[in-house]
Amino acid sequence: MTGASHEGENTSSVTSCEAASNPAASHSPPLISYIVLAEFDIDMGSTVRNQYPSPVPWVSADWLAEHMIPEGAHLREMVSAVR
């Protein structure tokens, strides 16, 4: 009888673990809403090549392309601008 209740406990804990790992059961918002692929084209300049799952509705593709992080930005210790 102890073994039967122990098996039932294992089954319920597995079920609760599965529910906890199921994204559909979660009530938290997604971490990422959109993915944007932007690049610098030598002929066209800054360009958005692709947006997933759809274009970002509140921002133009041109704005996104102009505000992408430049290549090598992670190597700079300080950002400076000339005014």
N, C-alpha and C positions, 0 to 999 in steps of 0.2 A: 504494500500500500504506500509506503514511503517512496518507493521507486516510481510509482505511477504519478504521485503529486510532483515529484522532482522533474519528471519528463514534461509535465504540463507547465511547470515554471520555465523550463528551458524554451519551450515552444513560444510562450508569451514574451519572453525577453528577446527572442530572435525576431518576432513580429514587431516589437516596439523599436528594435534596432533598424529593421528594414524601413519602417515608417519614418524614422529620424533621418535616414540617409536618402529618402526619396525627395527630390527637389519639388515635385508637385505638391507634397504635403507641407512644405515649408511656407511660412507666411512672410518671410523676409523679402525685400525687393532684390532684383537681380543686381549683381556687381557690375555688369557691363550691359549697356543698352544698345550701343552701336559700335561697329568696327569700321574705321576709315583707313584706306590705303592711299597715301599721298606720296608723291615723288617730285623731284625736280627734273623736268624734261629740258634738254639743252635748247630745243627749238621753241617750246611753248612756255617755259618757266615753271613755276609751282603749279602742280596739277593733281587733282583728286582722281585716282584711277578707279576706285571701287568703294562702295559703302554697303555694309551688311547689317541687318537684314533688309534695310531700305535706306534711302537718303535721310539724313538727320533733318527733321522738319523745320526746326527753328533757326537753322544756320545755313548760309549759302555755301556751296562747294568752293567757290573762290575764296571766301573768308577762311575756311578750314585749310585750304592749300597754303595760304599766306601765313598761317599761324602754326604750321607744322614745325617740329623740332629739327633744326639743321643738323646735318651729318657732322659728327665730331663735337657736338655740344657737351657731351658728357666728359670730354677731356679738358674743358676750360675750368679754371679755378674761379674766375670772376668774369662777369659780363659788364662791358663798358659800352657807352654810346657817345657819339660826338653830337653836340648840340649846336 
